[in-house]
């Protein structure tokens, strides 16, 4: 679909679909809530709705942890609107409607929603309807599967997960290595075909309801913007059925920073771009084409991953032993030219632990570690980890106490070189802190660090070529407007590439600073590039009210607004109107505001703790994340003329 607004300045709304609340929805937002939200947006002068991913995530509440890159989430179905309901006998239909109403009542008053409970209720209702209506005989299912080649693998995958008690496919007893023909046969077969048809039916109805909602938004002149996570969960239909496109031996993450001393391991496999290139990026292009059926614009999550990804050998739990991939690593010959023979390379690439340290850690029992945990180096009182210890997870499984395991992990991470998939080497993120690196002569360290700098320069050029090639190929395959999440420390090639391909970057004012200038001041919003999306807050940050009242930086932003008087400590409606109205003047093409930040314009629903307004707290895993619900129903939003008027003032700023 083609983005309708060209280079016009647009105000957008950022909201998870799950967060919507209406008189008709059950427990969370639904596809059928979007037209009502669109009418409210039109009244407010908002012209774009940006959603978080709406792919099926199974038992996982995070929308970035999908079972499929293509399948939509059935939790968002409006059950009473399904055509099977009207086809049921009156008494059966009445019973189903009554069950649905009871489920709606159970979840109506909840502040945040219980993802597991809502999903269980809705899936039970959907399966009951499917069986009662004998929907498995519906010929539409076969036609839908024939038109969408991802349906059979996804539906069969879900059926097999059910048959294997929802275990990851890597733990199944059978079906772990399918090919395309085997999947098609099994989808039509008697053993798993009937169960798979249920999941195909769900996708048929999801596509219909979302498609209907999209057409309604089009008639209201509201653009719908999707969110495309760059990575896939290993336990997904895509990795299961097209695994040669992925590299499960390497997991994506992030290097150490001020917030995470050991870096991050997201535990998602990285892509095998060489295979994808041989196939003309078919999987990615199909994924984008599927999105283009609903969206006119999309956000590319972690766009930096198209340039290079922080790759971590599988079996590790942290990100500290990762490396950027692809990269031009150091060859053995290059290292030898520095004076490093094979023994010297091994000295830097493998942890070496002195015997006295092992004896101090394990006491008289230290000999019991030999063979299983350590092997001796020649005849020296020096030891390396046993071949069976391939990653941090192996150490976690050793029969030692917690303190001993933590010490072993610190020793295991103590290295200056890491081997790359092509047999070359790269420096570790903290190579200068490696205990054995410190033992090198000064001249050796100088030569090594000179080679590191040379490789950095060459890799910057490599990453620019890679990112440009991939993004040009992929974003050019549809008419959707491409927007990128380009936060964090990014190489200079990233903004250059985005601009050259007319991909909009992202600017969050509190983080958009002149980092190389003393005091690291905020960049004036009038200096944001036109090819950007500006957002006061996003799903991974606190809201503006939360930032204002619990974090630092408000004084600087208040000063930039030009307001008279001291910076207020409380983020009331007047403060919100001043701050959001100021930020709306950004030079960015799109100004997208979280719905929570709009509620603050009048104080509606903002009387609780600021923490309750958050969608997600990165780095935490709990039942709180991803369960935010708006405090007002969509019907109540329509009747709130004060809030509508306040938002229209913001939209008018953008239109000037």
N, C-alpha and C positions, 0 to 999 in steps of 0.2 A: 504493500500500500504506500502511496505517496504522501509525504508530510505536507499538509495543506497551507502552512503559513510562511513558507519561504524564509526570508531574512527579517520578518517582522519581529518586533519585541513582544514577547509573550509571557504572561503569568501562568504558572502551572501549580498543580496540587500534587504533593507526594503523600501517598497513603498505601499501606498494605491492604490488599483486598480483604484479607482475613479480619482487619480491624473495623470494617464497616458494620454498622448495626442498623437493622430496620425492623419494622413490625412483622415482616414476612420471613426474615432469615432465621435459621436455626443455629444458634451458638456462635456463629462467625459470619463475616460477609459472604455474599454469594454473587455469582455472575449476574444474576437478575437484579442486583442492587445497583449496578453500574449506570443504567439509564436514569434512575432517580438521582444518583450522585451527579450525573452530567447535567441534569436540569438545574440543580442547585449551583453547580459551577458556572453555568451560563448566567444565572441571576447575579452571581458575584463578579462577573467579568473574567473568570478563569477560563482559559482556552485549551488547557492540556492537563490530563490526568496521568501521573506516573505511578505505576504499580511496582511492587517487588515481584520477584519471580512467582509464577502461579503453576509451576510444574508439579506433578505428583511426587511427593516426598515420602509416601508410605507412613511409617511410624515416627519419622523424624519431623519435628516442628519447624526446623530451619528451612526456609525456602531456597537456600543455597546448597541443599543436600538432597538432590533429586534422584529419584529412581529412573528417570528418563529425561532426555533432553527435549523430547517431543510431547509426551503425554501430559495432559492437564490434570489438575487435582480434583478428584471427585468430591472432596469436602465442600467445594464451592457450588455444588448443584442445588437448585431449587426443586425439591422433591415433588411438591404438589403441582408444579408446572410441567412435569414430564408427561409425554403423550400416553404412556402406559396407564397412568392413573385414570384418565377419562375413559379408557377402554375396559376397565375393570367393571364387574358387576357392582351395582350400587352399594350393597352391604360390604363387599370387600374393600371398595374404594373408601367408604366411610370409616372403616376400621383403620386403614392406612393413614388417612387424614387425621384421625384422632390420635394415633401413635405419634405422628409428626408434631401435632400440637402439644402433646405432653413433653416431647423432647425440647420443643421451643421454650416451653415454660420452665423446664429444668435449668436452662442456660440463660434465660432472659435477663436476670438481674446481675449476672456476674460482671465484676469490674474488668478483669482480664479473663480470657476464655481458657478452659481446660482442653488443650489440644487433643489429648488421648481420648477423653470422654466424648467430646464432640465428634471426633472421627469414628469412634466405636458406634455411637448412636446413629450417625448418618449411614455408615456402611451397613449396619443391620437393617435399616429401613430400605436402603437401595436393594439389598439382596432379597429382602422379603417381597418387594415390588417386582423384581426381576422374575422370581419364581412364580408369584401369583399371576402375573401377566403372561407367563410362558414366553418371555421375551427372547429366549434362546432360539426360537423358531423364526425370528425376525430376519428377513432377507437383507434388510438395511445393513446389518452387521457385516455380512460378507462383502457387500459393495463398498462399505467404508474401509474395511481392511484391504481390499484390492486397490483402492485409490491412495492409501497411505501405507507405504511399505514398512513403516516402523511399528504398526499396530500389532502384527503377529508376534514379533520378538518381545515386545513389551507385555502383551497379554499372556503369552506363554511363560515369560519370566515371572510374572505375578502369580500365575497358577502354580508354578514350581515352588515359589517361596512359600505359598500356603501349604503345599504338600510337605515342605521341609521345615515346618514350624517357624517360618520367617527367618531362618538362619541365612547368613550371607551365602551367595552361590559358591564361594570357595570352600564351603563346608558341606555342600550337598553330597549325597551318596552317588548320584548320577546326574547327567545333564550338564556337566560343568564345561564341556568342550563342544558346543554345538556348531554346525555350519548352517548356512542359509537354507539349504534344501531340507535339512533335518528339522529346522524350525518350522518351515512351511508344512511339512508332513505332520509334525506333532500338533500344530495348530488346528489341522483338519481331522486329526485322528480321534479315536474313541477314548484313549486313556486320559489325555489332558485337554483335548479340544473343548469339551463341554464347560470345564472350569475356566478356560481361557476366554471363551465367548462372553462370559460375564464382564471381564475387564475390558474387552473390546466394546461391548455395549456401553459401559460407563464412558468411554472416550467418545463414542458417537454422540451421546447426549451432552457431554461437556462441550464438544465442538459446536453443537447446535445452540446451546444456551449462550456461550461466549460470543459466537458469531452474531446472534440476535442482538446482544448487548452492544456489540461494536457498530452494527448498522444503526442502532438508535443514537449512539454517540455521534456518528457521522452526520445524522440528520440535525443534530444540535450544534454542529460545527465545533465539536470537542475532539481534539487529537488524543489518542491513547498511546502512551509510551511504555514499552516493556523493559524488562531487565534480563540480561543474558549472562548468567554466570559462566566464566571462562572454563571452569573445571567440572569434572564429573566424579561422583562418588564411585569407588571401585565396585560397590554392591549396587550396580545399576544395570538396567537392560542393555545399555549401550556398551559398557565395558564387557559385559557377559557375552554379547552377540557379535561385537566388532572389536575384539581385544587387540588385534594387530594394529589398530589405530592408536593404541595407548602403550605406555611403557610402565607397567606396574612395578618394575624393579626400582623405579624412582618416584618419589612422592614430592608434591609441591608444598612450599611453605615460604617463610620469610627469614632473612638473616637476623642475627642479634641486633637489638637497638636499645634505646634508653628505657623502653617499656618491657622488654623481654631479653634478659641476659643470655638465654640459650636459644633465642630465635623462636620461630613457630613452625610446627609441622602440621599441615592441614590434612595430611594423610590421603590426598587425592592423587591418583596417578597422573603423570604428565603425558603430553601428546607425543606421538612419534611423527613429527612433521615431515620426515622424509617419505614415509608411507602415504601420508595424506597428500603430499605434493604429487606423488606418482598417480594418485587417483583424482587429480584435479580438485582436491579438497571437497570431494563429493559429500562426506558426512557433514561438514560444516555448512556447506551451501544448502543441503536439505534442511538443516536445522534453522538456518536463517529464513529460508522460504516458508517453513512452517510458522515462524514468528510473524512473517509479513502478511499472513492471512488475517491477523488481528491488529497489528500495530502499525503506526505510521512513523514511529521513532523508537529507538531502543538504546539502552545503556549497556555498554560493554564493561562488565565487571573486571577489574584488575587488568586493564589494557596493557600494562607493562609486561604481562605474560606472553604477549605476542612478539615482544622483542627478545626477552629472555626471562626464564623462570628460575627461581631458587629451588634447585632440585636436591633431594635428600635421599640417599640410599635406603630402600625399604628395610625395615627392621630397626630403624632408629625412632626414638620418640620425640626428640627435640629437633631444632633446625640448625644447630651449631656446626654439624659436620656436612652441611650442604655446600653447593657451589652453583654458580650461574651456568645455565645451559640453554642454548648452545654457547660454546666459547672456544676460542683458539687457545688450547692449553699449552703447557710446557712439555716439550718432547724430552725423552731420555737423553738424546744427543745434546739438546740445549742445556740441560742440567749438567751433563758431563763437561760441557765447555766451560762451565763455571768452576769446575774442579770437584764436582760431586760424583763419585763413583756409585756403583749399585748399592754398596753398603751404606753410603752417605744418604742416598735417596731413601732407602728403607729406614734409616735412623730418623728421618724427618716425617715419613709417611705412616709409620707404625709406632704405637706407644711402646716404649721400653721402660721397664720398671725394675729398679734395683731390688735385690733380694732382701736387704734389711727392711725396706718399706713393707714388703709382703709379710715378713716375720713380725713386724710391729703391729700390723693390722690383724693377723690371724693367730699370733702366738704359736704355741706348740703344735697347733693343728695346721700350720701353713703347708706342710708337705701334702696334705690332702687336696690342695688346690692344683697340684701339678698334674698335667694331663687334661683335666676337665676345664681349668680356667687359665693356666699359664703353661708355657713351654720355655725351656731354658735356651739361651743363646750360646751355642758352642759350649765351652767349659767355663764361661764367665758366670759371676753371680748377678746375672742380668736376665730378664724374662720378658717375653711378649705374650699377648693374649693367645689362647689356643685357637686353632682354626674354626672350632665350633662357635666361637664368640664373634658373630658377624655384625652385630648391631647392639644398640642400647637395650633393646627388648630382650635379647639373650641374657644380658646381665641382670635385668629385672627378674628373670626366672631362676636365677641361681639360688641355692639353699643357704643363703647367708642372712644375717640380720640387716635391718634397714641402713644403719650407719656404714656397714661394710659395703653394701651395694652402692651407696652414694659415693664412697671413696673409689670404688672400682669404676664407676661411671666417669668420675673426674679424671682418672688415669686414662680411660678409653678415649676421652675427648681430647687428650693432650697430644696434639699433632700439628705439624706445620704444613703438610702436603696431604691432599686427598686425590685418589686416582679417579679419572674421568671415564665415562663409558667407552671412549675411543682409545684408552690406554695411555693417554697423556695425563698430565698432572696440573692441579691448580693449587694455589695457596689457600689455606683455610682462612676463615673470616678473622680469627684472632691468632694468626700464625706467629706474630711477634711475641705472644705470651706463652708459646710452647716452651716447655722447660729445656728441651734439647736444642731448640733454635738458639737459645741464649748461649749455648756452649760453642757455637760456631765462631770462627775468627771474625773480627770486624770486617776484614776485606771480603770474606765469604758472604756475610750479611749484606754488605753494600752491593755486591754483584747480583745477589739474589733479588734484592729489592729493586734494582735497576731493571731486571728482567720482568718483574711484576708490573712495574709502571709501563714498560713497553707493551706488555700483553693487554693492559687496561686500555691503552690507546687503540690497539688493533681490534679489541673486542667492542669498543664503542662503535667503531665503523661497521663491524659485523652485525651488531644488534640493530643499527639503523637500517641496514640492508634487509635484514630478516623482517623487522616490524613493518617496513614500507611494503615489502612484497606481500606479506600475509594480509595486512589490512586493506591494501588496494584490491587484492583478489576477492576478499570476503565481503567488504562493505560495498563493493561495486556489483555484487550479485543480486541486490534488491534495490528498491526505490526508497526504503526506509531511511530516515535521518539517523545517522550514527552519532552517538554521544559516548564519551569514554570516561571511566573512573580512573584518573591519572594522579591520584594522591600519593603522598610519600616522597621519598628521595628517588627521583627519576633522572636518567641520563638526559643530557641536553637534546639528544636526538628525538626524544619522545614528543615534546611540544612542536618541534620542527615537522615531524612526520604527520602529526594530527592536523596541523595547519595546512600542509601541502595537500592533504586528502579531504579537507573540509570536514573533519571530524571534530565535534565540539568537546572540549575538555571540561573539567569540573573545578569550580572555585568555591571553597567554604571559607568565608571571611576570616574566621578566627584562626585559620591555618594558612591563609594566603598572605605570606609575609616576605619581606626582603631578608631572607635568611643570612645573606652575606654582609648585611649592613649592621653596624653597631646598634644594639638594642632590638634588632629584628622587628622593625615596625610593620604594621599591617599595610598591605598595598592598597592605595585608594581605590574604591570600587569603580570609579570612573576610568581607571586604567586597566580594568580587566579586558582581555581580548574579546572582541565581538563574538568570535567563534567559541563561546564557552556557555556552560550552564552554571549559574550561581545559585547556591542553596545555603540558607542560614544554618540549617542542620540537616542531618540525614539519619537513616535507620541505625547507624553504628555510633552516633554521637548523642550527647544529651540534647534536649531541646534548647531553644534560646533561653527560656526561663530557667532551666536547669543549669546551663552554662553561666548565666548571669548571677544566680544566687549561690552556686556551690563551687564555681571554678574561678580562675583568674582571667583578667583581660578586659572586663567590662568598661573600666575607666577609659581605656584607649579608644574603644569603639564609640562610647558616648561622646568623647571629645570630637571624633570625626564627624558626628552628626551635626555639629555646630550648635547644639542646644545650650541655652544659658543655664547657669547654676551648676551645682555639684552633681556628680553621677548618683542617681538614686540606687539605694541598696536593694530595693524590692522591685521586682519585675511586674508592675501592675499594668492595667490596660493602657494607661497613658504612656508609660515607658515603652510598652510593646508597639503601640501605634507609631511612636517616634522612631524606634529602631527598625522595625520592618519597613516603614515608609521610606526611611533613608536607604536601606539596603535595596529596595525596589528600584532605585535610580541607577543601579549597576549598568555598566555598558554591555554586559552579557546579553546574548540574544534571548536566552530563556532564564527566567527567574522562577525557580520552583521551591515551594514552601511546604514543609510538613504540616499536616492538618492540625497538629497540636499547637504549632506556632500561630496558626490563624485563630484558634480558640482563645489564645491569650489576648487577642485584640479587644475582647469584651470580658474576659475572665470566665467564660462559660467552661465548666468542667476543669478549671485550673485551681481548685481549692485544696487538692490533696498534695502529697509529697511529690516533688519534681521527679524523683526516681520512677514513679508510676507512669510517667509519660514516655519513658524510653521504650523503644522497640527491641533493642538488643544491646547487650554489654559485651563487646568483643573479648574473647579469651575466657569466657565463662560458659558453663554448660549446665543448664538447670531448666525448670519448668516455667521460669519467668520470661525468658527470652522468646520473642516472636509471638507473644500472646496478647499484645496491646489491643484494646477495643476503644473506639471513640465513645465519649460519655453520652452523646446525644444520638438518637436515631436519625436516619435520613429524613424521616417525616418531620421531626422536631427541627432539623436544620432549615427546612423550607419555611417553617413558621417563625424563625428567629430573624426578624427583619433588622434588628440592631446589628447582629453579626454580619448579615449580608451587606448592609450599608458600610460597615467598617472595612470589609474585604474589598468592596468596590472602590473605596478610596485608594487602596494599594494598587489595584488593577489600573486605575486611572493614571497613577504615577507612571506606570509602565507604558501607557499608551501615548504619553506626551512626547 
